[in-house]
Amino acid sequence: MENNKKVLKKMVFFVLVTFLGLTISQEVFAQQDPDPSQLHRSSLVKNLQNIYFLYEGDPVTHENVKSVDQLLSHDLIYNVSGPNYDKLKTELKNQEMATLFKDKNIDIYGVEYYHLCYLCENAERSACIYGGVTNHEGNHLEIPKKIVVKVSIDGIQSLSFDIETNKKMVTAQELDYKVRKYLTDNKQLYTNGPSKYETGYIKFIPKNKESFWFDFFPEPEFTQSKYLMIYKDNETLDSNTSQIEVYLTTK
């Protein structure tokens, strides 16, 4: 009997230690921020104005549309129009993700590029995005949700502002665009020239998923299409429970 009690105590202790270890490791991983060496420096980037043009202009937005074609198994093509396009292609992470949205009523919110955007030989007025799709049915809010964005500059909490979305599940791309647009218009994150900031990133903190971040600046040698691949995973967040933080360093 005494031996059984000892065995039971050991089993309980092992389970508790394992559970605590997993909880701690997951919490640490979820809150892990990038090392400064991981971030690209704006002073080393050539043609930084090409990032400015991406976020200074309006995004691609369409609601309740269905795909009409595919070029490759992991992309979807839509017959939608904008100022500079009559067809739009979104490229996703893989075929499985494309299948989830194929022939479905979806909403689009994305940052478009034109150079190196290829749909077909006859598509002269076309635009391309990565990700940027959410289901249309049952995903809209009657009252737009405000999300507070906290901004730290050189390690000091400096300001906060709100962005809004009318979606329950919203892409990180939509939120990222709105944050960068605000910072560009009000804090000169991007200009038609050098940035006043040397490094920067946006951090998304979902309630029930691991946090993740996007670097505000690209590699020294970059193209718009390559940089926008950060949205290819089509990451989505619950607008009601997610938090956003921004970290910037000045030159």
VEXDREN-13044 format. One record per residue (C-alpha): residue in one letter; residue number from 1; x, y negated, z negated. Coordinates in nm, 2 decimals. Layout:
N
A NUM X Y Z
...
# end
This chain:
251
M 1 0.00 0.00 0.00
E 2 0.28 -0.24 -0.10
N 3 0.46 -0.16 0.23
N 4 0.14 -0.24 0.43
K 5 0.12 -0.58 0.26
K 6 0.48 -0.66 0.34
V 7 0.43 -0.56 0.71
L 8 0.11 -0.78 0.72
K 9 0.30 -1.08 0.57
K 10 0.58 -1.04 0.83
M 11 0.33 -1.02 1.11
V 12 0.15 -1.34 0.99
F 13 0.48 -1.52 0.95
F 14 0.59 -1.42 1.30
V 15 0.26 -1.54 1.46
L 16 0.28 -1.87 1.27
V 17 0.64 -1.93 1.37
T 18 0.57 -1.84 1.73
F 19 0.26 -2.07 1.75
L 20 0.45 -2.36 1.59
G 21 0.74 -2.31 1.81
L 22 0.53 -2.31 2.12
T 23 0.33 -2.62 2.01
I 24 0.64 -2.82 1.93
S 25 0.82 -2.72 2.25
Q 26 0.51 -2.81 2.46
E 27 0.47 -3.14 2.29
V 28 0.83 -3.23 2.34
F 29 0.82 -3.13 2.70
A 30 0.50 -3.32 2.76
Q 31 0.64 -3.64 2.62
Q 32 0.98 -3.61 2.79
D 33 1.07 -3.93 2.98
P 34 1.33 -3.95 3.26
D 35 1.69 -3.99 3.18
P 36 1.82 -4.33 3.31
S 37 2.04 -4.14 3.55
Q 38 1.74 -3.99 3.71
L 39 1.59 -4.32 3.81
H 40 1.68 -4.50 4.14
R 41 1.83 -4.85 4.11
S 42 1.66 -5.11 4.32
S 43 1.99 -5.29 4.38
L 44 2.12 -4.99 4.58
V 45 1.81 -4.97 4.80
K 46 1.83 -5.09 5.16
N 47 1.52 -5.25 5.31
L 48 1.33 -5.25 4.98
Q 49 1.07 -5.47 5.15
N 50 0.94 -5.15 5.32
I 51 0.81 -5.04 4.98
Y 52 0.66 -5.39 4.93
F 53 0.46 -5.35 5.25
L 54 0.31 -5.02 5.13
Y 55 0.17 -5.16 4.81
E 56 0.11 -5.52 4.90
G 57 -0.15 -5.43 5.16
D 58 -0.49 -5.26 5.12
P 59 -0.51 -4.88 5.06
V 60 -0.70 -4.64 5.28
T 61 -1.05 -4.58 5.13
H 62 -1.34 -4.38 5.26
E 63 -1.63 -4.21 5.09
N 64 -1.83 -3.90 5.16
V 65 -1.65 -3.78 5.47
K 66 -1.57 -3.43 5.61
S 67 -1.26 -3.31 5.79
V 68 -1.29 -3.25 6.16
D 69 -0.96 -3.08 6.25
Q 70 -0.62 -2.97 6.14
L 71 -0.28 -3.00 6.29
L 72 -0.11 -2.76 6.05
S 73 -0.25 -2.53 5.78
H 74 -0.18 -2.77 5.50
D 75 -0.33 -3.09 5.64
L 76 -0.67 -3.23 5.72
I 77 -0.78 -3.47 5.99
Y 78 -1.07 -3.71 5.96
N 79 -1.26 -3.92 6.21
V 80 -1.25 -4.24 6.01
S 81 -1.16 -4.59 6.11
G 82 -0.96 -4.88 5.96
P 83 -0.80 -5.20 6.09
N 84 -0.51 -5.01 6.26
Y 85 -0.64 -4.65 6.30
D 86 -0.93 -4.44 6.44
K 87 -0.81 -4.11 6.29
L 88 -0.66 -4.03 5.96
K 89 -0.45 -3.73 5.85
T 90 -0.38 -3.63 5.49
E 91 -0.10 -3.38 5.42
L 92 -0.14 -3.16 5.11
K 93 0.09 -2.94 4.91
N 94 -0.01 -2.61 5.07
Q 95 -0.27 -2.43 5.28
E 96 -0.46 -2.32 4.96
M 97 -0.52 -2.68 4.86
A 98 -0.62 -2.78 5.21
T 99 -0.87 -2.50 5.22
L 100 -1.03 -2.64 4.90
F 101 -1.12 -2.96 5.07
K 102 -1.18 -2.84 5.43
D 103 -1.53 -2.91 5.55
K 104 -1.62 -3.05 5.21
N 105 -1.77 -3.40 5.14
I 106 -1.48 -3.58 4.99
D 107 -1.35 -3.93 4.90
I 108 -1.02 -4.07 5.02
Y 109 -0.79 -4.32 4.85
G 110 -0.44 -4.33 4.97
V 111 -0.14 -4.54 5.07
E 112 -0.09 -4.50 5.45
Y 113 0.21 -4.49 5.67
Y 114 0.24 -4.52 6.05
H 115 0.60 -4.45 6.14
L 116 0.65 -4.08 6.19
C 117 0.28 -4.02 6.16
Y 118 0.18 -3.76 6.42
L 119 -0.17 -3.61 6.47
C 120 -0.18 -3.52 6.84
E 121 -0.05 -3.64 7.17
N 122 -0.36 -3.85 7.24
A 123 -0.39 -4.01 6.90
E 124 -0.25 -4.36 6.96
R 125 -0.43 -4.53 6.67
S 126 -0.37 -4.30 6.38
A 127 -0.26 -4.32 6.01
C 128 -0.12 -4.07 5.77
I 129 -0.13 -4.02 5.39
Y 130 -0.03 -3.76 5.14
G 131 -0.30 -3.62 4.91
G 132 -0.55 -3.89 4.80
V 133 -0.86 -3.67 4.82
T 134 -1.13 -3.60 4.55
N 135 -1.47 -3.42 4.57
H 136 -1.75 -3.66 4.64
E 137 -2.04 -3.48 4.48
G 138 -2.08 -3.54 4.11
N 139 -1.76 -3.73 4.07
H 140 -1.88 -4.09 4.05
L 141 -1.95 -4.30 3.74
E 142 -2.24 -4.54 3.71
I 143 -2.02 -4.79 3.53
P 144 -1.65 -4.81 3.64
K 145 -1.40 -4.68 3.38
K 146 -1.13 -4.93 3.26
I 147 -0.79 -4.78 3.19
V 148 -0.54 -4.98 2.98
V 149 -0.19 -4.99 3.12
K 150 0.08 -5.06 2.87
V 151 0.40 -5.22 3.01
S 152 0.75 -5.21 2.84
I 153 1.03 -5.43 2.98
D 154 1.38 -5.37 2.86
G 155 1.25 -5.15 2.58
I 156 1.00 -5.41 2.45
Q 157 0.62 -5.37 2.47
S 158 0.56 -5.68 2.68
L 159 0.21 -5.68 2.82
S 160 -0.10 -5.47 2.90
F 161 -0.37 -5.49 3.16
D 162 -0.67 -5.30 3.28
I 163 -0.73 -5.11 3.61
E 164 -1.07 -4.97 3.71
T 165 -1.19 -4.66 3.89
N 166 -1.54 -4.54 3.97
K 167 -1.44 -4.17 3.96
K 168 -1.45 -3.91 3.68
M 169 -1.16 -3.72 3.82
V 170 -0.93 -3.96 3.99
T 171 -0.60 -3.91 4.18
A 172 -0.28 -4.03 4.03
Q 173 -0.22 -4.20 4.37
E 174 -0.52 -4.43 4.32
L 175 -0.42 -4.53 3.97
D 176 -0.05 -4.57 4.08
Y 177 -0.15 -4.79 4.37
K 178 -0.36 -5.02 4.15
V 179 -0.09 -5.05 3.89
R 180 0.18 -5.13 4.14
K 181 -0.05 -5.37 4.32
Y 182 -0.11 -5.56 3.99
L 183 0.26 -5.57 3.91
T 184 0.35 -5.68 4.26
D 185 0.10 -5.96 4.26
N 186 0.16 -6.08 3.90
K 187 0.51 -5.96 3.80
Q 188 0.71 -5.94 4.12
L 189 0.77 -5.57 4.10
Y 190 0.81 -5.57 4.48
T 191 0.88 -5.87 4.70
N 192 0.97 -5.93 5.06
G 193 1.33 -5.91 4.94
P 194 1.51 -5.79 4.62
S 195 1.31 -5.69 4.31
K 196 1.37 -5.87 3.98
Y 197 1.37 -5.52 3.82
E 198 1.66 -5.27 3.84
T 199 1.47 -4.95 3.74
G 200 1.11 -4.86 3.67
Y 201 0.86 -4.58 3.65
I 202 0.50 -4.51 3.57
K 203 0.40 -4.24 3.33
F 204 0.07 -4.06 3.33
I 205 -0.04 -3.90 3.00
P 206 -0.34 -3.67 3.05
K 207 -0.52 -3.53 2.74
N 208 -0.50 -3.16 2.83
K 209 -0.21 -3.14 3.07
E 210 0.16 -3.22 3.07
S 211 0.26 -3.58 3.13
F 212 0.44 -3.68 3.45
W 213 0.59 -3.98 3.61
F 214 0.67 -4.15 3.94
D 215 0.98 -4.35 4.01
F 216 0.90 -4.71 4.13
F 217 1.21 -4.72 4.35
P 218 1.32 -4.49 4.63
E 219 1.65 -4.34 4.72
P 220 1.90 -4.59 4.88
E 221 1.83 -4.44 5.22
F 222 1.46 -4.37 5.26
T 223 1.16 -4.38 5.49
Q 224 0.81 -4.47 5.39
S 225 0.68 -4.13 5.49
K 226 0.94 -3.95 5.28
Y 227 0.88 -4.17 4.97
L 228 0.51 -4.12 4.98
M 229 0.55 -3.75 4.95
I 230 0.53 -3.80 4.57
Y 231 0.15 -3.79 4.63
K 232 0.15 -3.46 4.82
D 233 0.05 -3.25 4.51
N 234 -0.28 -3.45 4.49
E 235 -0.25 -3.47 4.11
T 236 -0.58 -3.57 3.95
L 237 -0.66 -3.70 3.60
D 238 -0.97 -3.74 3.38
S 239 -1.03 -4.12 3.39
N 240 -1.20 -4.10 3.05
T 241 -0.91 -3.96 2.85
S 242 -0.59 -4.03 3.04
Q 243 -0.33 -4.30 2.95
I 244 -0.09 -4.49 3.16
E 245 0.25 -4.65 3.06
V 246 0.50 -4.84 3.26
Y 247 0.87 -4.88 3.18
L 248 1.08 -5.15 3.36
T 249 1.44 -5.27 3.32
T 250 1.55 -5.61 3.45
K 251 1.88 -5.68 3.63
# end
